[in-house]
Amino acid sequence: MAQHLSLVTLVVRDYDEAIGWYLDKLGFSLVEDTDLGGGKRWVVLAPAGAPQTRLLFAKAAGPEQAAAIGNQTGGRVFLFLRTDDFDRDHAAMTARGVVFLKAPRSEPYGKVAVFQDLYGNRWDLLG
């Protein structure tokens, strides 16, 4: 049996602002943007070269979901973006205005730096 995570839902304030940030700042690609009616869309993005794991944007519906925007894991690192060239991607992301909360450091599992997305969700860039 073979299994993998295909989608991870990220609650967003606005589809278009989230799409723009992930395309412009992280270099993700837009895989699908389908209107489902009633203000809902099926919006899927993928990191460069990622054939399987993708992000599904879900626009917050109501105050409870809106309160989770940017804090889906209570302030802990939420997602991990692995790259084949840490220095290249760290420099490119920094030049595009991505906010890194901690300087790069070496760990037994590779180089790592913590950054945040437009809503404040924390990510690890791993190389």
Secondary structure, 3 states (H helix, E strand, C coil): CCCCCCEEEEEECCHHHHHHHHHHHHCCEEEEEEEEECCEEEEEEECCCCCCCEEEEEECCCHHHHHHCCCCCCCCEEEEEECCCHHHHHHHHHHCCCEECCCCEEECCEEEEEEECCCCCEEEEEC
